[in-house]
Amino acid sequence: MSLSLSAAPSIPATGTLKVTPWPDPIIDSLGLDPRSHYVETYWLGTLGPSTTWLLRRLAHGLESAPTGFDLDLPTCARQLGLGDKGGRHSPFARSLGRLVQFEIARWQPRDGELEVRRRVPPLNRKQVMHLPDELRMGHDKWQARQLDAPPAEGVRRRCRQLALALIETGEERENAERQLLRWGYHPALCYESTAWAADQIAS
């Protein structure tokens, strides 16, 4: 379960914050750059503009300092147009909290570090369903393009079988999709396979 910013009493609201990478072999390999057109188009409405710009700033920082860097919170807040008012309920603190809420960052209170993903996954099914109609249709087209160069039929068949087995054992479709990602399948294939499995069970 992700730890929200407000639930972490030791997270700093002023001063500096140590930012380090959140290693995830699957997402690092198959995810999308936080500064990509995909994130600006589809994650923007979910994260909000301030959090999206913060994510871009953190991605740039980790690109320049791959092992981590110290983030001056008041300076960063001013650069993003959020003011430098401290406190856990400030606009900047809420932006940090949203990164944690959507599992793009995680707070490590023992080390006093905020781990941030270098790459982000595509929106999951529930998040896609909350997009405006025009964006949702655009996302469907993006998903279809990812499948234009289909993997070997055996890989697709295996992914579908695993998706079906997971959902039959009671996993929610969203959780099944995450598990397929952890097993190394392409995000577009995970989405398609869990949709196929859900249709099989419903029919």
BAZARO-996304 format. One record per residue (C-alpha): residue number from 1; residue in three letters; x, y, z. Coordinates in Angstrom, 3 decimals. Layout:
<rs>
+-----+-----+----------+----------+----------+
!   k !   r !     east !    north !       up !
+-----+-----+----------+----------+----------+
! NUM ! Ala !        X !        Y !        Z !
...
+-----+-----+----------+----------+----------+
</rs>
This chain:
<rs>
+-----+-----+----------+----------+----------+
!   k !   r !     east !    north !       up !
+-----+-----+----------+----------+----------+
!   1 ! Met !    0.000 !    0.000 !    0.000 !
!   2 ! Ser !    1.395 !    3.402 !   -0.945 !
!   3 ! Leu !    2.148 !    5.857 !    1.798 !
!   4 ! Ser !    0.520 !    9.227 !    1.241 !
!   5 ! Leu !    2.410 !   12.398 !    2.002 !
!   6 ! Ser !    0.057 !   13.323 !    4.830 !
!   7 ! Ala !    0.493 !    9.878 !    6.364 !
!   8 ! Ala !    4.264 !   10.293 !    6.637 !
!   9 ! Pro !    4.919 !   12.618 !    9.584 !
!  10 ! Ser !    8.693 !   12.613 !    9.065 !
!  11 ! Ile !    8.687 !   13.703 !    5.437 !
!  12 ! Pro !   10.173 !   17.169 !    5.145 !
!  13 ! Ala !    7.950 !   19.989 !    3.984 !
!  14 ! Thr !   10.751 !   22.569 !    3.814 !
!  15 ! Gly !   14.490 !   22.537 !    3.304 !
!  16 ! Thr !   15.984 !   19.846 !    1.089 !
!  17 ! Leu !   14.760 !   16.404 !    0.116 !
!  18 ! Lys !   16.953 !   13.546 !   -1.061 !
!  19 ! Val !   15.620 !   12.194 !   -4.364 !
!  20 ! Thr !   16.833 !    8.786 !   -5.530 !
!  21 ! Pro !   15.762 !    6.440 !   -8.348 !
!  22 ! Trp !   13.101 !    3.789 !   -7.740 !
!  23 ! Pro !   14.514 !    0.729 !   -9.523 !
!  24 ! Asp !   11.962 !   -1.506 !  -11.228 !
!  25 ! Pro !   13.388 !   -3.720 !  -14.005 !
!  26 ! Ile !   10.036 !   -4.163 !  -15.746 !
!  27 ! Ile !    8.869 !   -0.549 !  -15.698 !
!  28 ! Asp !   12.406 !    0.697 !  -16.407 !
!  29 ! Ser !   12.440 !   -1.483 !  -19.514 !
!  30 ! Leu !    8.878 !   -1.082 !  -20.775 !
!  31 ! Gly !    7.655 !    2.187 !  -19.263 !
!  32 ! Leu !    7.536 !    5.678 !  -20.754 !
!  33 ! Asp !    9.731 !    8.703 !  -20.230 !
!  34 ! Pro !    8.076 !   11.149 !  -17.778 !
!  35 ! Arg !    8.689 !   13.909 !  -20.343 !
!  36 ! Ser !    7.048 !   11.988 !  -23.191 !
!  37 ! His !    4.030 !   13.018 !  -25.256 !
!  38 ! Tyr !    2.135 !   10.105 !  -23.680 !
!  39 ! Val !    2.584 !   11.473 !  -20.160 !
!  40 ! Glu !    1.670 !   15.017 !  -21.223 !
!  41 ! Thr !   -1.430 !   13.748 !  -23.005 !
!  42 ! Tyr !   -2.791 !   10.986 !  -20.780 !
!  43 ! Trp !   -1.177 !   11.237 !  -17.332 !
!  44 ! Leu !   -1.643 !   15.028 !  -17.157 !
!  45 ! Gly !   -5.348 !   14.917 !  -16.320 !
!  46 ! Thr !   -4.755 !   12.238 !  -13.682 !
!  47 ! Leu !   -1.764 !   13.795 !  -11.940 !
!  48 ! Gly !   -2.659 !   17.436 !  -12.541 !
!  49 ! Pro !   -0.400 !   20.019 !  -14.196 !
!  50 ! Ser !    1.683 !   20.921 !  -11.129 !
!  51 ! Thr !    2.494 !   17.298 !  -10.357 !
!  52 ! Thr !    3.268 !   16.563 !  -14.007 !
!  53 ! Trp !    5.730 !   19.457 !  -14.139 !
!  54 ! Leu !    7.260 !   18.321 !  -10.854 !
!  55 ! Leu !    7.685 !   14.828 !  -12.288 !
!  56 ! Arg !    9.443 !   16.270 !  -15.332 !
!  57 ! Arg !   11.773 !   18.262 !  -13.076 !
!  58 ! Leu !   12.612 !   15.154 !  -11.011 !
!  59 ! Ala !   13.195 !   13.077 !  -14.163 !
!  60 ! His !   15.625 !   15.694 !  -15.435 !
!  61 ! Gly !   17.390 !   15.714 !  -12.065 !
!  62 ! Leu !   17.821 !   11.930 !  -12.082 !
!  63 ! Glu !   19.079 !   12.050 !  -15.658 !
!  64 ! Ser !   21.779 !   14.497 !  -14.584 !
!  65 ! Ala !   22.498 !   12.678 !  -11.296 !
!  66 ! Pro !   21.563 !    8.995 !  -11.789 !
!  67 ! Thr !   22.316 !    7.978 !   -8.199 !
!  68 ! Gly !   20.232 !   10.770 !   -6.688 !
!  69 ! Phe !   20.320 !   14.443 !   -5.791 !
!  70 ! Asp !   19.211 !   16.911 !   -3.134 !
!  71 ! Leu !   16.071 !   18.840 !   -4.084 !
!  72 ! Asp !   15.758 !   22.313 !   -2.597 !
!  73 ! Leu !   12.023 !   22.351 !   -1.898 !
!  74 ! Pro !   11.345 !   26.123 !   -1.675 !
!  75 ! Thr !   13.387 !   26.809 !   -4.826 !
!  76 ! Cys !   11.668 !   24.048 !   -6.791 !
!  77 ! Ala !    8.243 !   25.215 !   -5.608 !
!  78 ! Arg !    8.950 !   28.775 !   -6.766 !
!  79 ! Gln !   10.265 !   27.543 !  -10.133 !
!  80 ! Leu !    7.021 !   25.623 !  -10.661 !
!  81 ! Gly !    4.935 !   28.676 !   -9.775 !
!  82 ! Leu !    3.655 !   27.121 !   -6.541 !
!  83 ! Gly !    5.131 !   29.623 !   -4.135 !
!  84 ! Asp !    7.505 !   28.748 !   -1.309 !
!  85 ! Lys !    5.027 !   28.467 !    1.539 !
!  86 ! Gly !    5.938 !   25.406 !    3.571 !
!  87 ! Gly !    3.647 !   22.983 !    5.319 !
!  88 ! Arg !    2.074 !   19.666 !    4.509 !
!  89 ! His !   -0.974 !   21.255 !    2.916 !
!  90 ! Ser !    0.890 !   23.618 !    0.608 !
!  91 ! Pro !    0.382 !   23.188 !   -3.173 !
!  92 ! Phe !    3.930 !   21.864 !   -3.530 !
!  93 ! Ala !    3.505 !   19.323 !   -0.720 !
!  94 ! Arg !    0.274 !   18.128 !   -2.361 !
!  95 ! Ser !    2.113 !   17.665 !   -5.655 !
!  96 ! Leu !    4.704 !   15.493 !   -3.936 !
!  97 ! Gly !    1.892 !   13.558 !   -2.289 !
!  98 ! Arg !    0.193 !   12.862 !   -5.616 !
!  99 ! Leu !    3.372 !   11.286 !   -6.968 !
! 100 ! Val !    3.280 !    8.898 !   -4.015 !
! 101 ! Gln !   -0.482 !    8.355 !   -4.313 !
! 102 ! Phe !   -0.156 !    7.221 !   -7.934 !
! 103 ! Glu !    2.906 !    5.051 !   -7.221 !
! 104 ! Ile !    5.266 !    7.125 !   -9.331 !
! 105 ! Ala !    7.276 !    7.859 !   -6.198 !
! 106 ! Arg !    7.541 !    6.250 !   -2.781 !
! 107 ! Trp !    8.659 !    7.719 !    0.508 !
! 108 ! Gln !   11.332 !    5.868 !    2.473 !
! 109 ! Pro !   11.119 !    7.367 !    5.977 !
! 110 ! Arg !   13.967 !    5.262 !    7.365 !
! 111 ! Asp !   16.432 !    6.734 !    4.852 !
! 112 ! Gly !   14.660 !   10.074 !    4.499 !
! 113 ! Glu !   14.531 !    9.631 !    0.726 !
! 114 ! Leu !   11.909 !   10.016 !   -1.947 !
! 115 ! Glu !   12.369 !    7.295 !   -4.563 !
! 116 ! Val !   11.090 !    8.318 !   -7.996 !
! 117 ! Arg !   10.533 !    6.164 !  -11.062 !
! 118 ! Arg !   12.765 !    6.968 !  -14.040 !
! 119 ! Arg !    9.987 !    5.753 !  -16.319 !
! 120 ! Val !    6.250 !    5.504 !  -15.727 !
! 121 ! Pro !    3.786 !    2.787 !  -16.736 !
! 122 ! Pro !    0.846 !    3.407 !  -19.039 !
! 123 ! Leu !   -2.430 !    4.251 !  -17.354 !
! 124 ! Asn !   -4.225 !    1.224 !  -15.994 !
! 125 ! Arg !   -7.744 !    0.333 !  -17.081 !
! 126 ! Lys !   -9.463 !    2.189 !  -14.240 !
! 127 ! Gln !   -7.480 !    5.354 !  -14.945 !
! 128 ! Val !   -8.243 !    5.125 !  -18.672 !
! 129 ! Met !  -11.960 !    4.877 !  -17.922 !
! 130 ! His !  -11.797 !    8.204 !  -16.070 !
! 131 ! Leu !  -10.366 !   10.040 !  -19.069 !
! 132 ! Pro !  -12.622 !   12.376 !  -21.080 !
! 133 ! Asp !  -14.181 !   10.632 !  -24.081 !
! 134 ! Glu !  -11.824 !   12.192 !  -26.624 !
! 135 ! Leu !   -8.725 !   11.237 !  -24.651 !
! 136 ! Arg !  -10.067 !    7.766 !  -23.952 !
! 137 ! Met !  -10.562 !    7.157 !  -27.664 !
! 138 ! Gly !   -7.079 !    8.520 !  -28.319 !
! 139 ! His !   -5.675 !    6.142 !  -25.720 !
! 140 ! Asp !   -7.461 !    3.213 !  -27.374 !
! 141 ! Lys !   -5.792 !    4.140 !  -30.665 !
! 142 ! Trp !   -2.421 !    4.412 !  -28.938 !
! 143 ! Gln !   -2.973 !    0.989 !  -27.408 !
! 144 ! Ala !   -3.846 !   -0.464 !  -30.809 !
! 145 ! Arg !   -0.688 !    1.003 !  -32.341 !
! 146 ! Gln !    1.400 !   -0.706 !  -29.677 !
! 147 ! Leu !   -0.073 !   -3.988 !  -30.869 !
! 148 ! Asp !    0.417 !   -3.271 !  -34.581 !
! 149 ! Ala !    3.699 !   -5.154 !  -34.439 !
! 150 ! Pro !    2.311 !   -8.173 !  -32.584 !
! 151 ! Pro !    4.558 !  -10.434 !  -30.558 !
! 152 ! Ala !    4.910 !  -14.064 !  -31.495 !
! 153 ! Glu !    1.523 !  -15.749 !  -31.294 !
! 154 ! Gly !    2.841 !  -18.083 !  -28.628 !
! 155 ! Val !    3.726 !  -15.149 !  -26.368 !
! 156 ! Arg !    0.278 !  -13.613 !  -26.851 !
! 157 ! Arg !   -1.412 !  -16.950 !  -26.158 !
! 158 ! Arg !    0.651 !  -17.492 !  -23.003 !
! 159 ! Cys !   -0.092 !  -13.977 !  -21.730 !
! 160 ! Arg !   -3.808 !  -14.493 !  -22.308 !
! 161 ! Gln !   -3.731 !  -17.852 !  -20.510 !
! 162 ! Leu !   -1.999 !  -16.300 !  -17.519 !
! 163 ! Ala !   -4.471 !  -13.402 !  -17.469 !
! 164 ! Leu !   -7.382 !  -15.814 !  -17.559 !
! 165 ! Ala !   -5.914 !  -17.925 !  -14.751 !
! 166 ! Leu !   -5.335 !  -14.871 !  -12.568 !
! 167 ! Ile !   -8.851 !  -13.521 !  -13.032 !
! 168 ! Glu !  -10.407 !  -16.957 !  -12.531 !
! 169 ! Thr !   -8.681 !  -17.198 !   -9.154 !
! 170 ! Gly !  -10.336 !  -13.954 !   -8.073 !
! 171 ! Glu !   -7.784 !  -11.291 !   -9.004 !
! 172 ! Glu !   -9.195 !   -7.933 !  -10.039 !
! 173 ! Arg !   -8.404 !   -7.117 !  -13.648 !
! 174 ! Glu !   -6.185 !   -4.201 !  -12.607 !
! 175 ! Asn !   -4.156 !   -6.432 !  -10.265 !
! 176 ! Ala !   -3.856 !   -9.119 !  -12.940 !
! 177 ! Glu !   -2.521 !   -6.503 !  -15.360 !
! 178 ! Arg !    0.103 !   -5.427 !  -12.823 !
! 179 ! Gln !    1.163 !   -9.036 !  -12.259 !
! 180 ! Leu !    1.631 !   -9.621 !  -15.995 !
! 181 ! Leu !    3.784 !   -6.484 !  -16.103 !
! 182 ! Arg !    5.927 !   -7.859 !  -13.281 !
! 183 ! Trp !    6.365 !  -11.055 !  -15.296 !
! 184 ! Gly !    7.850 !   -9.049 !  -18.141 !
! 185 ! Tyr !    5.047 !   -8.791 !  -20.684 !
! 186 ! His !    4.636 !   -5.616 !  -22.741 !
! 187 ! Pro !    2.156 !   -3.145 !  -21.151 !
! 188 ! Ala !   -0.043 !   -3.100 !  -24.262 !
! 189 ! Leu !   -0.178 !   -6.889 !  -24.278 !
! 190 ! Cys !   -1.038 !   -6.980 !  -20.566 !
! 191 ! Tyr !   -3.932 !   -4.593 !  -21.134 !
! 192 ! Glu !   -5.211 !   -6.547 !  -24.144 !
! 193 ! Ser !   -4.849 !   -9.939 !  -22.438 !
! 194 ! Thr !   -6.701 !   -8.946 !  -19.281 !
! 195 ! Ala !   -9.485 !   -7.408 !  -21.407 !
! 196 ! Trp !   -9.712 !  -10.657 !  -23.365 !
! 197 ! Ala !   -9.767 !  -12.742 !  -20.165 !
! 198 ! Ala !  -12.497 !  -10.580 !  -18.623 !
! 199 ! Asp !  -14.604 !  -10.994 !  -21.766 !
! 200 ! Gln !  -14.116 !  -14.758 !  -21.641 !
! 201 ! Ile !  -15.361 !  -14.945 !  -18.073 !
! 202 ! Ala !  -18.284 !  -12.622 !  -18.744 !
! 203 ! Ser !  -19.458 !  -14.555 !  -21.809 !
+-----+-----+----------+----------+----------+
</rs>
